[in-house]
Amino acid sequence: MSQKDQDTLFAGSAGQDTSHRSTPKSPPPREEEPPRRPKVEVLEPHALQVLGVRNVGEIEQELSLIDELTMMEKASELFDRRAALLAQARESAIRRTSPQDWVLFKDKGGNVTGMLCKSGAEKVADIYGIQIYNLRPLGQGSVFEPRMEKDGEEVRYYGWLDAVSLVTGRRVESIEFGRSSSEDFIGRAAISSTSTLVKKADLKAAMFSNGRTKAVRIICAMSNVPGEELQACGIDVEKCRKGSGYGTSTERGASSVTTDDVKETRNKLGEEILARVGGDAAAAADLLKEITANPNAKPKAFPGFDSIGRITKDWQVENAWKKLREHPTFGDAEQGGGASS
């Protein structure tokens, strides 16, 4: 191509309308991503050698472990503070009670423990922020309607509840609670056509009281409080009411345990009977009948209780414990010691 032709070609190209062509846009400047682990960048080469790592993944793993250890140290401080606060709450709760709010028990070794009564449970519940909820079963209109069991003239109402402490966060579910018309708190004879509704109202009210007391004992661990702890919190144990281990019910006199406390002591008796027969429920039932039978009862012999729940008197529990300890097969001598009643 001649120089003239070249000049003509370039001139023609320069004169063409190129406005229809789109000029490609240059991409925006790429932002630098922040480092995923700033701590990695501050490590000097000699530090990497000391750590003995070879890649970033291993470095990140090492740093994560350090972070976890740091958190654990802080957690330890939190645990110590929590333990101190829980101890303070417990002491404050016990100090709020009086000697009459406790029933003492003494085992064969002379160890003394206290069980919180209903009157004391109401005081302790305020300190621990005990809340009762989810009462069941429910009847019409989703209103609590306890179940009923009837055995002749005796009527028993029972149900279940859940409870939580707003202070400790401890929660207990499915606590069974109930009352029987044969228990002394009613103070009436068998149910009649004119008193059934009144008795049911009494039983339901007593049920709630029993349920609250039971929930407080469980959540606040106040069923077996050492006597030394009660004394340290200012409770005069000499003025507390006395239960098993402090002589007969006659000797205890006015300090005799109430129906609420009988339920706890009889439950301990049931647990001990079951333990002594090696967990055999049938054998436990037979042993219970044996140690609660009274062949000399008037007007006719009493064959014994077929259920631990039928025991409602302090002296009944006391006599059963005595016969259990002296039993030729399951007594204290055969058990190599004795139970704490």
C-alpha positions as CSV (number, residue, x, y, z in Angstrom):
1,M,0.0,0.0,0.0
2,S,1.3,3.4,-1.0
3,Q,1.8,6.2,1.5
4,K,-1.1,8.0,-0.1
5,D,-3.4,5.1,0.3
6,Q,-2.3,4.8,3.9
7,D,-3.0,8.5,4.5
8,T,-6.5,8.1,2.9
9,L,-7.3,5.1,5.0
10,F,-6.3,6.7,8.3
11,A,-8.0,9.9,7.4
12,G,-11.3,8.0,6.6
13,S,-11.1,6.1,9.9
14,A,-10.6,9.3,11.8
15,G,-13.6,10.9,10.1
16,Q,-16.0,8.1,10.9
17,D,-18.8,8.6,13.5
18,T,-17.9,6.3,16.4
19,S,-20.5,7.7,18.9
20,H,-22.5,4.5,18.6
21,R,-19.7,2.5,20.1
22,S,-19.8,1.9,23.8
23,T,-16.6,2.6,25.7
24,P,-16.1,-0.2,28.3
25,K,-16.2,1.1,31.8
26,S,-13.2,0.5,34.0
27,P,-14.1,-1.5,37.2
28,P,-14.2,0.3,40.5
29,P,-11.1,0.0,42.6
30,R,-11.3,-3.2,44.6
31,E,-11.6,-2.6,48.3
32,E,-9.1,-4.5,50.3
33,E,-10.8,-7.1,52.6
34,P,-10.0,-6.7,56.3
35,P,-7.8,-9.4,57.6
36,R,-9.9,-12.3,59.2
37,R,-7.6,-12.5,62.2
38,P,-5.8,-9.3,62.9
39,K,-3.8,-11.1,65.6
40,V,-2.1,-13.2,63.0
41,E,-0.5,-10.2,61.4
42,V,1.2,-9.1,64.6
43,L,3.0,-12.4,65.0
44,E,6.7,-12.0,64.1
45,P,8.5,-14.9,62.3
46,H,10.3,-15.9,65.4
47,A,6.9,-16.0,67.3
48,L,5.6,-18.4,64.6
49,Q,8.6,-20.7,65.2
50,V,8.0,-20.6,69.0
51,L,4.3,-21.5,68.5
52,G,5.4,-24.3,66.2
53,V,2.6,-23.6,63.6
54,R,3.0,-24.0,59.9
55,N,-0.2,-22.4,58.4
56,V,-2.8,-19.8,59.1
57,G,-5.4,-22.5,60.1
58,E,-3.2,-23.7,62.9
59,I,-2.5,-20.2,64.1
60,E,-6.3,-19.5,64.2
61,Q,-6.8,-22.6,66.2
62,E,-4.2,-21.6,68.7
63,L,-5.7,-18.2,69.1
64,S,-9.1,-19.7,69.6
65,L,-7.8,-21.8,72.5
66,I,-6.2,-18.7,74.1
67,D,-9.5,-16.9,73.8
68,E,-11.3,-19.9,75.4
69,L,-8.9,-20.0,78.3
70,T,-9.4,-16.3,78.9
71,M,-13.1,-16.8,79.0
72,M,-12.7,-19.7,81.4
73,E,-10.8,-17.5,83.8
74,K,-13.6,-14.9,83.7
75,A,-16.1,-17.7,84.1
76,S,-14.3,-18.9,87.2
77,E,-14.8,-15.4,88.7
78,L,-18.4,-15.5,87.8
79,F,-18.9,-18.9,89.4
80,D,-17.3,-17.7,92.6
81,R,-19.6,-14.6,92.7
82,R,-22.6,-16.8,92.0
83,A,-21.7,-19.2,94.8
84,A,-21.3,-16.4,97.2
85,L,-24.7,-14.9,96.2
86,L,-26.4,-18.3,96.6
87,A,-24.9,-18.8,100.0
88,Q,-26.0,-15.3,101.0
89,A,-29.6,-16.0,99.8
90,R,-29.7,-19.3,101.7
91,E,-28.5,-17.7,104.9
92,S,-30.9,-14.8,104.6
93,A,-33.8,-17.2,104.0
94,I,-33.0,-19.3,107.1
95,R,-32.5,-16.3,109.2
96,R,-36.0,-15.1,108.3
97,T,-37.5,-18.2,109.9
98,S,-38.0,-18.9,113.5
99,P,-37.4,-22.1,115.5
100,Q,-41.1,-23.1,115.3
101,D,-40.7,-23.2,111.5
102,W,-38.4,-26.3,111.8
103,V,-38.8,-29.9,112.8
104,L,-35.6,-31.7,113.9
105,F,-34.8,-35.3,113.4
106,K,-31.9,-37.3,115.0
107,D,-30.4,-40.4,113.5
108,K,-28.8,-43.3,115.4
109,G,-25.5,-41.6,115.2
110,G,-26.8,-38.4,116.9
111,N,-26.7,-36.4,113.7
112,V,-29.4,-33.7,113.7
113,T,-31.1,-32.3,110.6
114,G,-34.0,-29.9,110.2
115,M,-37.0,-29.9,107.9
116,L,-38.7,-26.7,106.9
117,C,-42.4,-26.6,107.9
118,K,-45.3,-24.9,106.0
119,S,-45.0,-21.7,108.1
120,G,-41.3,-21.4,107.3
121,A,-41.8,-22.2,103.6
122,E,-43.9,-19.1,103.1
123,K,-41.1,-17.0,104.5
124,V,-38.4,-18.7,102.5
125,A,-40.4,-18.5,99.2
126,D,-40.2,-14.7,99.2
127,I,-36.4,-14.7,99.4
128,Y,-36.0,-17.2,96.6
129,G,-38.8,-15.8,94.5
130,I,-40.6,-19.2,94.2
131,Q,-43.4,-19.2,91.6
132,I,-45.9,-22.0,91.1
133,Y,-47.3,-22.7,87.6
134,N,-48.8,-25.3,85.3
135,L,-51.2,-26.8,87.8
136,R,-52.8,-29.9,86.4
137,P,-55.0,-31.7,85.5
138,L,-57.4,-29.1,84.1
139,G,-61.1,-29.3,83.9
140,Q,-63.7,-27.3,82.0
141,G,-62.6,-23.9,81.1
142,S,-59.0,-24.8,81.6
143,V,-59.5,-24.5,85.4
144,F,-57.5,-26.7,87.7
145,E,-59.6,-29.6,88.8
146,P,-57.7,-32.2,91.0
147,R,-58.2,-35.9,90.5
148,M,-60.2,-37.7,93.1
149,E,-59.7,-41.1,94.7
150,K,-62.4,-42.6,97.0
151,D,-61.9,-45.5,99.3
152,G,-65.1,-46.0,101.3
153,E,-65.7,-42.7,103.1
154,E,-62.2,-41.5,102.6
155,V,-61.6,-39.1,99.7
156,R,-58.2,-38.0,98.4
157,Y,-57.6,-35.2,95.9
158,Y,-54.3,-34.8,94.2
159,G,-52.6,-33.1,91.2
160,W,-49.3,-31.9,89.8
161,L,-47.5,-28.6,89.6
162,D,-44.3,-27.1,88.3
163,A,-42.2,-24.5,90.3
164,V,-39.2,-22.3,89.6
165,S,-37.0,-20.0,91.7
166,L,-36.5,-16.6,90.1
167,V,-33.4,-16.1,92.1
168,T,-31.5,-19.3,91.4
169,G,-33.2,-20.3,88.2
170,R,-33.7,-23.8,89.5
171,R,-36.8,-25.5,88.1
172,V,-38.7,-28.6,89.2
173,E,-41.5,-30.2,87.2
174,S,-44.3,-32.6,88.0
175,I,-44.4,-32.3,91.8
176,E,-47.3,-34.3,93.0
177,F,-49.4,-32.8,95.8
178,G,-52.6,-33.8,97.5
179,R,-54.7,-34.2,100.6
180,S,-57.0,-36.8,102.1
181,S,-60.2,-36.3,104.1
182,S,-58.9,-38.6,106.8
183,E,-56.0,-36.2,107.7
184,D,-56.3,-34.3,111.0
185,F,-56.3,-30.8,109.5
186,I,-59.9,-31.2,108.4
187,G,-61.2,-31.9,111.9
188,R,-64.4,-33.5,110.7
189,A,-65.8,-37.0,110.5
190,A,-66.7,-38.9,107.3
191,I,-68.1,-36.9,104.3
192,S,-71.8,-36.4,104.5
193,S,-74.3,-35.1,101.9
194,T,-74.3,-31.7,103.6
195,S,-70.5,-31.3,104.0
196,T,-69.1,-32.7,100.7
197,L,-68.6,-29.3,99.0
198,V,-67.2,-27.7,102.1
199,K,-64.7,-30.5,102.6
200,K,-63.7,-30.4,98.9
201,A,-62.9,-26.7,99.3
202,D,-60.9,-27.4,102.4
203,L,-59.0,-30.2,100.7
204,K,-58.2,-28.0,97.7
205,A,-57.0,-25.2,99.8
206,A,-54.8,-27.5,101.9
207,M,-53.5,-29.1,98.6
208,F,-52.2,-25.8,97.4
209,S,-50.5,-25.1,100.8
210,N,-48.9,-28.6,100.7
211,G,-47.8,-28.1,97.1
212,R,-46.1,-24.8,97.8
213,T,-44.3,-26.2,100.9
214,K,-43.1,-29.2,99.0
215,A,-41.9,-27.0,96.1
216,V,-39.9,-24.7,98.4
217,R,-38.3,-27.7,100.2
218,I,-37.2,-29.2,97.0
219,I,-36.0,-26.1,95.1
220,C,-34.3,-24.6,98.2
221,A,-32.9,-27.9,99.5
222,M,-34.5,-27.5,102.9
223,S,-35.7,-31.0,103.7
224,N,-32.5,-32.0,105.5
225,V,-30.7,-28.9,106.8
226,P,-27.8,-29.8,109.2
227,G,-28.4,-28.6,112.7
228,E,-25.1,-26.8,112.7
229,E,-26.2,-24.7,109.7
230,L,-29.4,-23.8,111.5
231,Q,-27.4,-22.7,114.6
232,A,-25.0,-20.7,112.4
233,C,-27.9,-18.8,111.0
234,G,-29.2,-17.9,114.4
235,I,-31.9,-20.6,114.9
236,D,-32.2,-21.8,118.5
237,V,-32.5,-25.6,117.8
238,E,-33.6,-26.2,121.4
239,K,-36.8,-24.4,120.6
240,C,-37.5,-26.2,117.4
241,R,-40.2,-28.9,117.2
242,K,-38.9,-32.4,117.5
243,G,-39.5,-35.4,115.3
244,S,-38.2,-38.9,115.1
245,G,-35.1,-39.6,117.3
246,Y,-36.3,-37.4,120.1
247,G,-38.2,-39.9,122.2
248,T,-41.8,-40.9,121.9
249,S,-44.6,-38.7,120.7
250,T,-45.9,-38.5,124.2
251,E,-42.5,-37.3,125.4
252,R,-42.3,-34.7,122.7
253,G,-45.7,-33.4,123.7
254,A,-46.5,-30.1,122.2
255,S,-43.5,-30.3,120.0
256,S,-45.0,-33.3,118.1
257,V,-44.8,-33.0,114.4
258,T,-47.9,-32.0,112.4
259,T,-49.6,-33.7,109.5
260,D,-47.4,-31.9,107.0
261,D,-44.3,-33.3,108.6
262,V,-45.8,-36.8,109.0
263,K,-45.9,-37.0,105.2
264,E,-42.2,-36.3,105.0
265,T,-41.2,-38.8,107.7
266,R,-43.5,-41.5,106.3
267,N,-41.9,-41.0,102.9
268,K,-38.5,-41.5,104.4
269,L,-39.8,-44.6,106.1
270,G,-41.0,-45.9,102.7
271,E,-37.7,-45.2,101.1
272,E,-35.9,-47.1,103.9
273,I,-38.2,-50.1,103.6
274,L,-37.6,-50.3,99.9
275,A,-33.8,-50.0,100.4
276,R,-33.8,-52.8,103.0
277,V,-35.6,-55.3,100.7
278,G,-33.2,-54.5,97.8
279,G,-35.7,-52.5,95.8
280,D,-38.3,-55.3,95.6
281,A,-41.7,-53.4,95.6
282,A,-43.7,-56.5,96.5
283,A,-41.4,-57.4,99.4
284,A,-41.5,-53.7,100.6
285,A,-45.3,-53.8,100.6
286,D,-45.3,-57.0,102.7
287,L,-42.7,-55.6,105.1
288,L,-44.8,-52.4,105.5
289,K,-47.9,-54.4,106.4
290,E,-45.9,-56.4,108.9
291,I,-44.4,-53.5,110.8
292,T,-47.6,-51.6,110.9
293,A,-49.9,-54.4,111.9
294,N,-51.5,-54.5,115.3
295,P,-52.9,-57.8,116.3
296,N,-54.1,-56.5,119.7
297,A,-56.2,-53.6,118.3
298,K,-59.7,-53.3,119.5
299,P,-62.4,-54.1,118.5
300,K,-60.5,-56.2,115.9
301,A,-56.9,-56.9,114.9
302,F,-55.4,-54.4,112.4
303,P,-53.7,-56.2,109.5
304,G,-51.3,-53.3,108.7
305,F,-51.2,-50.6,106.0
306,D,-51.0,-51.7,102.4
307,S,-49.7,-48.3,101.3
308,I,-47.3,-45.8,102.9
309,G,-49.7,-43.0,102.0
310,R,-52.3,-44.4,104.5
311,I,-50.1,-43.5,107.4
312,T,-51.4,-40.2,108.8
313,K,-50.3,-40.2,112.5
314,D,-46.9,-39.4,114.0
315,W,-47.2,-42.4,116.4
316,Q,-47.9,-44.7,113.5
317,V,-44.6,-43.7,111.8
318,E,-42.8,-44.0,115.1
319,N,-44.1,-47.5,115.8
320,A,-43.2,-48.6,112.3
321,W,-39.7,-47.3,112.6
322,K,-39.2,-49.1,115.9
323,K,-40.5,-52.4,114.5
324,L,-38.3,-52.0,111.4
325,R,-35.2,-51.5,113.4
326,E,-36.0,-54.6,115.5
327,H,-37.1,-56.8,112.6
328,P,-35.4,-60.2,112.6
329,T,-34.5,-60.1,108.9
330,F,-34.4,-56.4,107.9
331,G,-33.6,-54.8,111.3
332,D,-30.6,-52.6,112.1
333,A,-28.5,-55.5,113.4
334,E,-28.9,-57.3,110.0
335,Q,-28.2,-54.1,108.1
336,G,-24.9,-53.4,109.9
337,G,-26.0,-50.1,111.5
338,G,-29.2,-48.2,111.2
339,A,-31.3,-45.8,109.2
340,S,-31.6,-42.1,109.9
341,S,-35.2,-41.5,110.7
